Amino acid sequence: MEIKNKNVFITGSTRGIGLAIAHKFAQAGANVVLNGRSEISEELMAEFKDYGVAVAAVSGDVSHFDDAKRMVDEAVEALGSVDILVNNAGITNDKLMLKMTEEDFEKVLKVNLTGSFNMTKSVLKAMTKARQGAIINMSSVVGLAGNVGQANYAASKAGLIGFTKSVAREAAARNVRVNAIAPGFIESDMTDRIPDKMKDTMLNQIPMKRFGTTDNVAEVALFLAQQDYLTGQVIAIDGGMTMQS
């Protein structure tokens, strides 16, 4: 897909990986829909003024279907269409299984997995009618390998992989491609706060012996949007952490 002048909606794009993806697409000439649960600040919008692309701001909660539909409708009203959807919005609520409540489990699934369903459902009909589109779901290496204290998060991210492959099969004949990214340990405010000893333990799990960056993930998202014969795939960008022997 030619990215220039296409419209990309990135959920959870006010910071971190989502914001890096928004910048990467804008640099490539795509119009961008910024999204978060709170109102998008003027300062954040101003970061995109030098790209020469249209930028829309749409606030809402992806975990509620009506809110997701409203946000897509607002994006279409502002830009004319949603050609690329990046389901990036996600939360964590880490606890060991013995201490995890039903609410702890369901809250994470409702945002990470149901939220991606809500957004995909809201854009898919128009994409299939146009016979073009790309949907990129943000999974995680935790969805591939599991992790202590993250049964809820791992379930949501593993579910996204099955969701990705199923929708990819359904939409392929209409030239709508659906893929997933599974980031590993990515440099962020969270990793900055991790004690050095724990960081060393994490790094020992990574063959490349370094954390990834949000820009690394954004580059994969742009690649997946551009490649027109790639669908139903899960790209692990993790420094080799989950490679199969």
Secondary structure by P-SEA (a helix, b strand, c coil): cccccbbbbbccccccaaaaaaaaaaaabbbbbbbcccccccccccccccccbbbbbbbcccccaaaaaaaaaaaaaacccccbbbcccccccccccccccaaaaaaaaaccaaaaaaaaaacaaaaaaaccbbbbbbbcccccccccccaaaaaaaaaaaaaaaaaaaacccccbbbbbbbbccccccccccccaaaaaaaaaaccccccccaaaaaaaaaaaacccccccbbbbccccccccc
